[in-house]
Amino acid sequence: MFNKLTLILVTLVVLLSSAPAWAKLEVVATTPDLGTIARELGGNDAHVTTMALSTQDPHFVDAKPHLALALSKANLLLLTGAGLEVGWLPTLLTGSRNPDIQAGGPGYLDCSSLVPLLQVPTTAVDRSQGDIHPQGNPHFSYDPRRVEALAVGIGKRLGELDSAHKSGYFARTKSFLEALRAARARWEARLSKARGQKIIAYHDSLPYLADWLGLEVVEHVEPKPGIPPNPSHIAHVLEVARTAKVRVLVQQAYYPSGTSKLIADKSGATFLQFPGYPDFTQAQTYAAYMDDLVAKLAKALGV
């Protein structure tokens, strides 16, 4: 009797230990901002990876084989859209051979479709105008008002793809929105006295931040999006900075800083460099990332 019972118990242990655990929903985000939001909404029900690094310009990502492999296993692909990833994502999508995450598939979510976009061209555009996005500006996650819409859309799609955990996704999305609205009120109060101030940006990546906070971007260090500055344009930006009494030159850390520092130094402006995305590898939350950015802006703008 003892031997038979022992055999049954051992068999059960072996079967249970060898049985696969419930698989998590596999989510791949092209950029760390989307990955950060997805991880907060997915909780323990989703495994999230990102393709671009937090320190990397998202316009230029190497189409490496391991990224195609990640896409091949994905249940959901989150892309910024509006042409941000057009230079590298299509090749990887083709290489993934995953029908579920191709455009139009249930696991394909173009996040630019979830928010109202700024700078949508009203006339034909071409490459002579620089890195212009025909669908509109894709750098919308610097505006927490639009991040609310992102969270709703991403949370909804997570629940659709993983109905067994739909209630968890819903609850985490609700908590995320409540916390974000409270944080947004705090951020807006802290920067309320900065409204109307003029800033210079390196790349045309701050219109949503400026629109949200009431700042005015009066010039860019790049003469055209994605085009490095030449001496004549640098002189022009320097003159604008002095004439407009610009207090801050702002740029993401993944852009070269030498020219920006020169302009800031010669114009008397503060040079503010900040991480372009939340630090996904350190599990930084979206709110923590924005807390840091708002603090840096408040200090640089003197409010």
N, C-alpha and C positions, 0 to 999 in steps of 0.2 A: 504493500500500500504506500509506504513511504517513497519507494523508488519510483512508483508510477506517478505520484503527486509531484515529485521532484522533476521528473521528465516533462510533465505538463507545464510546470512553471518555467523551466529552462526554455522550452519551446516558445512559450508566450513572450519571454524576454527577447529572444532572438528575433522573433517576428516583429515585435514592436520596435526594436532598435534598428532593424533593417528597413522598415517601412519608411517611405519618403515623408518628410514633414510637409504640411500644407504649404504649397509654393506661394511665395509672395508675388504680387503683381510687379512685373518688371517695367520700370519707367526709365526712359532715357530722355534727358533734356539737353538741348543744344547748348544752352548757356546756364551759368551758375545761378542767376536770379530765378529762372524758371525751376531749376532743380531744387533750390532752397524752398520755394513755395510748395512744390510738390511733396517734398520730404515732410514739411510741417503738416500738410493735409493728409498724407498717406500714413503717417505714424508707423506702427509695426506691421501694417498690412501691405506695405509697398516697399520695394527696394529701388532706390533712385540713384542713377549715375548721370554725370554730365560729360559732354563732349569737349567743350571749350573750358580751359582753365580760368580761374578767377583772375589770373595775372595776364591773360591773353586777349589781344584784340579779336573780338568775335567775327570780324570780317575775314580774318585770315587764320584758318585752322587747318593743319595738315591732315589730309584724308588718309590716316594710317589704318592698317588692317584691323587693329584691335577695336577701332571704333565701329567698323562694319560688323565685327563679331558681336559687339554689344547690341547693335541694332537688330541683328538676326534673332536675338533672344527676347527682344522687347515686346511687351503687350501694348505699350503706349509710347509714342514719340511726341514730345512737346518741343515745338520750334517757335522762335520769336516771330519769324515770318517777315513780311514786307521787304523781302529780298536780302535780309541781313546775312543769311547763310548760303546765298545762291552760288557763291564761288567754290563751295566745298561739300555741301550736304547732298546734292543730287547724285554724285558719284558713289558716295557711301550708301545711300538708300538703294541704289541699283545693286551694289555689291552685297547688301544684306540678304537679298532674296526672301524678304519677309513681306508677304502680301498684305498683312494686317496693318502695317504702318506706312504703306504707300499713300499718296494723296488720294483722298476719298475713302480710305479704309477706316474701320472703326477705331483703330489705334493711332490715327494721325490727327493731331490737334495743332493747327496754326493759330497761335495765341494772338496774332495781330487782328484776327477776326473777332476777338472778344472785346476790343476797346476802340473808342474813336481815335483815329490817327490825326496827327498834325502834319502840316507841310505836304499834303497830297497835291502833286502837281496838277495844274489845270491846263497845261499845254504839253506837247510832246517833249520828252527828255532823251538825251543821249549821253554817251561816255565823255563827250567833250566838256560836259558840265561837271565832271568829277563823279564821285561815287554817289550819284543821286538815286534815291529809291522811288520808283514809279508809283508804288502803292502808298507811300507816306513814310514819315520818319519812324524807325523801328525801336528807338531807345525809350520806350514808354514806361519802363518799370521804375524810373526815378519819380514817378507821380503816384503816391499811395492811393489816390482816388481811382486811378486806373487799375492798380493792383487789386482793389476790391473786386472789380469785374473779372480779373484774371483768376482770382481765387474761386469765385463762384463757378466759372467755366471749367476750371481744372478739377475742382471737387466733384462737379456733376459728371464729368467724363470718367473719373476714377470709379464712382459708384455704378455707372453704366457697365463698365468693363468687369467689375468685381462686385456683383450684386450681393454676394454673401456677406460682404463687409460694408454695404452701402450706409448703414446707420452710423458706423464709425467715421466714415468719410464726411458724412453730413455734420456730425457733432464736432469734428475737428475744424471743418470749414466755418461753422458758426462761431467757434471759439476764436479762430484766427481773425475773423472779421470784427468781432467785438474788441479784441485787443488792438487791432490795427486802427480802428476808429478812435479809440482812446489815445493811442500814441500819436495819431495824426493831429488831434486837437492840441496835444502838448507841443508838437513840432511847429505847428502854425502859430501858436502863441509865442513861442520863443523867437521866431523869425518875423513876427508881424511888423516890427519897426524897420525891417530891411526892404519892405515893398517899395518898388520904384528905383532901387539901386541898380546901377549899370555894371555889368561884368563882361569879361572877354573869355571865350572858350577856345580850346585848341581845335577840336573837331565839332561838327554840328550835331552834338549828341546830348545837348542840355535843354532843348526847347520845352520838354515836358516838366523838368525841374523848374525852369524859369516861369512857365505858365502857372504851375501850382503855387509858387511862392511870390509871384508878382515881381520877379526880377526882369531886367532887360538885357539880353545878349546883344551888344552893340557891334561886335566883330568877332572873327575867328582867326586863329593863327594860321590855319590852312587857308590858302586863297580860294580853293574849291575843296569839297569833301574828298579826303583821301589823297590830295595833292600836297607834297611838302612845300613849305614856304620858301620863296626866293627873296633876295635882298630888298627889292622894291616893295614887296608886300609887307615885309617886316617893318620897313620904314613907315608904311601906311598904317599898320596896326599900332605902332608906337605913337604916331600922331593922334590917332583916334583915342588911345588910352589917355594921353595927356589932355586933349581937348575936352573929352567927356568926363574927365576926372574919375576914371575907373579905379575902384579900390581893390578889386580882386581879379586875378586871372586864374581860371579854374580848368583843371583837366584830369582825366583818368590817368592812373599810374602806368598803364600799358602804352601810352604815347610817349615819344621822346620829349625830354623836358628842357634841353639846352636853350632853344630859341625862346620858349615861354619864360624861362628864368631871366633871360637877357631883357626881354620886353618889360617884364615886371620890375626888374631892377632899375632900368632907365626911366620908367614912367612913375616910379614910386608906388606901384601897386603891390599887393601881397600875392605871392604865388601859392596857390592852394592845389596840391596834388592829392587825390584820394583814390582808393581802390575802386576799380570800375564795377566790381561785383561783390556780393557777399563771399566770404571765405568758406566755400562749400566743404573743403577738406577738414575744416575745424568745426563744422556743424554750426556756423554762425547763422542766426535767424535773420529774417528780413528786417524785423524791428530793430534788432541790435545793430545791424548794418546802417540803417537809416538814423539811428540815434547818434552814431559816430559821425556820419556825414553832416547832420544838422548841427552838431556841436562844432565841427570844423568850420562850417559856413558862418555860424553865429560869431565865432571868434574872429574870422577873417573880415567879416563885414562890420565888425564893431558894434554888435547889438547884444 
